[in-house]
């Protein structure tokens, strides 16, 4: 064998070995990637608020939810609430109750395989958002636009954690949505990279620095391909669409002590939306999805003011 051929053989062997390393670690960490953190979705308030039934059929499965609105005066706009993993639609009241007091209607619903909505036996939802979640929200927006009580009202989206990701993704597709409020939002690859590198640091100590970032990211891409086949629906990736997000108003918040989605991940997401890190409202001392628990009055004021600016031609009275 001449010199150039030997070089090609050596390079080919190294590429094959590297591919096997990626495959090994992707399979090794698959269960960890798919393991849901021990989330504790909030329970609805003790004093239940009456709602009108809401449902929509998508892919042959019925999504169930509710329409919350005061009977008089007529609502000035409608906010669609997209819940976090394992939460049910009444949990919306733990986040957006102030919007009802300010004169907005709120439509909350359960994604398929969650809460009261029907389940697809071929689908296994996790804390990563998928094409099924996206299809569910598209159908809900279309139903809101056709609902006799809500048709013609300006529409906003409010999402938490996984639901925030779905809201951001769908908002880039339509002019029907005027504003999006999200908390604890993240991109799948960035969050997986953050926790993957953190795990390497714990396991390998200082030697984790010998593993280049590109190597970790490549393994994560392979890991995601394996996982979405087991889940039953393709994962969707915000970094593909957020740079196109220009026409909607956007408010981003997160908890300063969020161990699942730390502020730097949310700030990276904001950068994809052409927003500086300073535009992210970091609620100090708040853990995952606990922004309103920690900063109740300020949270209520900010969310009302945001949707007033998006959905109202004239400002509504401040809440008390």
N, C-alpha and C positions, 0 to 999 in steps of 0.2 A: 504494500500500500504506500502511495506517495504521501508527501507531507500534507497537502490540502485535504486529501480524503480522510486522513487521520484526524485532522482538526474538525471536519464535519461530523465524524463519528463521535468524537469527544463531546462536541456541542450538543449533538442529538441525545447522548446518554444523560448529560447534565439537565437538559430540558425535560426529559422523561422523569428523572429523579425528582426534579422540582415539582412537576405535575403530580407525582405520587405523594409528595409531602402535602401539597394543597388538598388532595383528595382525602388523605388520612386525617388531617386536622379538621376538615369540614365535616366528615362523618363522626369524628370524635366529639365535636362540640355541638352537633345537631340537636341533641336532646336539651342541652343547656339553652340554646338559642330559642327553642320552642317552649321552654318552661315559663309559664305565666308568673310574674311576680305576685306576691300575696297582696293584691289590691283590696281595698276596702271601700267599695263604692258607697256614697252617702245614701242614707235612707230618706224617703220623702218627709217633709215636715209633718209634725204630729197633727196639725190642723189641716186636713185635706182641703184642697181647693177644687171646686167643681170644674169639670171639663166636658167638652163634647167629644164623642168618639171620632176617631180618625183612623182610616185604614187605606191601604193601597196594595194592589197586586203587582208583584214584580217576579218575573221568571217562574210564575206559577205558585209563588209563596206569598201569603198575606203578611204584610207588615202592619203592626198595631201601634196606635199611639193616641194622643189626645190633643184637643185644641183648647188652650187656656186664654180667656179674654173676658174683660168686663162687658156686661150687656149694654151699658151706655157710658160714655159716648162710643161711637163707632171707632174701631182701632185705627191708628195713624199709620201702621205698618205691621208686618208680620215677621217674626224672628223664628227661624227653624233651628231647633236645638238638636245637636248630634252627640249622643252620650258616650261616655268612656266605656272601656271593656267591662262586661258583666253587669253594667248598670241597667236599670229599667227606666222607661220614659218619665215616670213621675219624679225621678231624681232631678229633672230639669229645674224644679222649683227651688232646689238648694243653690242654684246659681243665678236664675233669671227672674226671681219673684219681683224684683224691683221694676222690671220692664212692664209687668202687668199693672202696677200702681201708676206707671208713667203713661199708660194708654196704648201699649202695644199688645198685639196678640202673639201668643207663642204656640208653635206647633212642635211637639216632642214625639218621638217615635222610637221604637226598638228596631235595631238592625235584625236581619234574619238570624236565626239560631241564638237569639238573645231576648230576655224578658218575655213578653207575651206574644211576640211574633212567631210565625211558623218556622220550623227548622228544615233545612236541607240535609238529608242524611249523608250526602256525599261531601259535605263541607265541614271543616273543623276550624272555626275562627280562633285566632290567637290575639295577642296584643299588637300585632303588626297589621296594618290595614291592607285590604285586598280589592280586587276588581269587583267582587260581590258587594262590598261596602259602598263603593263608588256608584254602582248600578242602583243600589237601594236609595241613596240620596238623590240621584237624578230623578227617580220615580216620584219621590216625595215632593220635590220642587214642582214637577209637572202637575201633580195632584193639587198642590196648593194653588197653583195658577188657575186651575179649573174649578176649584171649590167655590160654590155660590157665595159663601160668606167671606171669602178671602180674595177672590179674583180682583185684580186691579191694584191691590195693595203693594207698595214697595217691599222687597224681600231682603232680609239680612240673614246671616248664618252665625250661630254661636256654637262652638265645639270644644270638647274637653278631651285631652290626651289623644287616643286613637281617633275619636270623633272629630277632634280638631284637624287632624291630618286629612280626613275625608272631606271636611268642609273646605279646607284650603285647595285641595286637588280639584274638586268640582267647581269651585268659584272661578278658576282660571278658564273654564270652558264656556261660561255663559255670561251674558250681559244682564240677565234677570236679577243677579245678586248685586246689591249696591255696597254692602259692607260685610266684613267678616271679623268676628271677635274670637280669638283662640287662646287657650291656656294649656301649657304643657305640651305644645306641639313639637314634633321632631321629624327628621328624615330617618328612614329605616337604616340606611347604610352608615350614616354618621353615628347614630346611637349604638349600633352593633359594634362599630369600630371603637367607640369610647369604652364600652364595657369589655370588649375583647382585649384591648390594650391594658385595661385595669387588671383583668384576670392574669395576663402574662406577667405583669409587674409583681403580683402577689406570688405567683408560682415560681418565676425565674429570678426574682430579685433584680440586681443591677444588670444581669446578662440579657434582660428583655430588650435592652437598647441595641443588641446585636441583630435583632429581627427588624428589617426595614418596614416602614409603614406600607409601602406598596405591596409587600408580601402578605401582610395582614388583610389589606383591602381586597386582594385577589381571592384569598381564602373565603372572605365574607361573601363575595359575589357567588362563589361556588356553593357555599352553604345556603344562601338564599334560594338558589335554583332547586336544591334538594328539598328544602322546606316547603316551598310553595306547591310542589307536586304532592307532598303529603297532606297539605292543608286542603287542597281541592279548588283553589282559586289563585290566579297570579297575584303576587304582591305589586303594589303600585309605588312609584318613587317620586317624591316631591321635587327632587333636584331636576327632574326632567321638565317640570311645568312651572315652577315658581318664578324663574326668571321672566316668564311671559306675563306675570301678574302685575297689571299696571292700572286698570280702570277702577277697581274696587278700593274703598277705604279699608284699612287693615289695622287692627289693634292686637298686640301680642303681649301676653303676660305669662309669668311662671313663678314658681316658688324658689326662694333663695336657698332653702334647705331640701330641695327635691333630690332624693337619692336615685330616683329612676331616670328622670330627665333633667339633668343639671342645667343651670342657667346658660353655660357656654354652648350647649347643644341648641338651645332655643335661640341664642344670639347668632349662631351660625345659620340657622334657618332664616332669621330675619335678613341676614346679608344676601341670601338668595332672592329675597323680595326687594332688593335695593334699599334696605333700611339699615341705618347704623345700629350698633348694639345699644346705644343710649335710648333708642325708641322702644326697647323692650321694658315693660314695667315688671321689675323683679320685686316680688313681695317678700321682704325679709322675714325670716323665721317660719315661712310657710313650707310645708312638705308637699308631696305630690297632690295636686288638685285641691289644695286647702287654702287657696288665695282668699276666698270669700270668708272662710272661717276666721282667718287671721286679720284681714283688713275689711271687715264687713261694710261699714258705712262708706268708706272710700271706694271700695269695690263697686257698691251699688251706684254711687254717683258717677263713677267713670263709665260703667257699662251703659247707663241711661244716656249720659252725654254723648257717648260714641254713637249709639243708634239714633239719637235725635239728629246728629250731624249727618248721618247717612240717609235716613228714611223720611225725615220731616222737612217740609219746605219752610215751616216756621217752628221755632223752638217751643217745646211743650213746657208746662210748669215743672219746676224742680220738685223732686220727691222729698218727703219729710219723714 
